């Protein structure tokens, strides 16, 4: 087991470790699916979250899931639109089909990303 030595800052008689997260800028720049993965790891898999955080691989892991999520979402939306073609003359029907495709794809992507 690895041991860590930290410098501490005292605030109101309590010592707080001076910890900087590697990849903080990348975590702040995550898209929807990367943020969902980060939240999922933090809430549902705290051991994996801590391991990735301490090894500096958390941002890379979430960025990978973000990219995979968007790629899968685009592919699923394309498949949905192939099955339900967009009409040329009805704008509102086009909006409805695109919205359904987006919601359907998002539901599947979220399920698959949290199932791994």
C-alpha positions, -999 to +999 in steps of 0.1 A: +000+000+000+013+034-009+019+060+018+015+097+011+031+126+028+012+159+026+019+195+036-009+209+057-026+243+061-040+252+095-074+269+095-092+276+128-071+250+146-078+222+120-052+209+096-062+205+059-039+187+035-027+207+005-038+184-023-039+194-060-059+173-084-040+163-115-061+171-145-083+197-128-087+217-160-096+186-179-123+177-152-137+212-155-139+209-193-157+175-193-189+172-214-222+157-202-212+121-203-178+126-186-195+146-158-221+118-154-193+092-152-175+114-126-206+117-105-213+080-108-178+070-097-180+094-068-214+082-055-215+045-066-179+034-068-159+054-042-130+029-042-125+032-079-129+070-077-102+073-050-078+050-069-082+070-101-079+102-082-047+092-063-030+078-094-038+109-115-059+090-140-094+103-131-095+131-157-082+107-185-108+081-175-137+105-175-125+121-208-125+087-224-160+080-213-171+115-225-157+108-260-172+073-261-206+086-250-208+113-277-197+089-304-222+063-294-249+090-291-243+102-326-243+067-340-276+059-322-292+091-333-282+084-369-297+049-367-330+063-353-332+089-381-326+061-407-355+042-392-378+072-389-368+095-419-371+133-415-399+148-435-390+176-459-421+197-455-430+196-418-406+215-396-423+205-363-423+168-372-386+171-380-380+187-345-401+160-329-381+131-345-348+147-338-358+153-301-369+117-298-337+104-314-316+125-289-336+113-259-335+077-270-298+078-276-291+096-244-310+070-223-291+041-239-257+059-236-262+067-199-273+031-192-243+017-210-217+040-194-229+033-159-232-004-165-194-008-170 
